[in-house]
Amino acid sequence: MAQRRISETMKAEIYSITYRLPLTDAQQAKLDRKWPDGDPFISYEQIESLLAPLPVEDLDWSCHIGQYFYFTVHGDDREGTVAEVIKRLERKLGSK
């Protein structure tokens, strides 16, 4: 059986990571809140705008995926971006 050789000249680097941020009951309730016509009180577009211009995408939350907020961070300063996402979400949704 032939062994695979890993290239000695090429090296893969992490560029983006998807994070899962646990939400409190109160935060999830704010995201689940709807207008009488059924539209969400806090829309995807509002959260997207809140996080702009951070290098994040693939935002997702709903009661169907558990009590989490998912997002993908791109770029080199992933830790700084995650901290800023948390700060902005806590400002919008509360910290508890």
Secondary structure, DSSP 8 states (H G I E B T S, - for coil): -------SS------EEEEEEE--HHHHHHHH-B-TTS-BSS-HHHHHHHHTTSSEEEEE--GGG-SEEEEEEESS-HHHHHHHHHHHHHHHH---
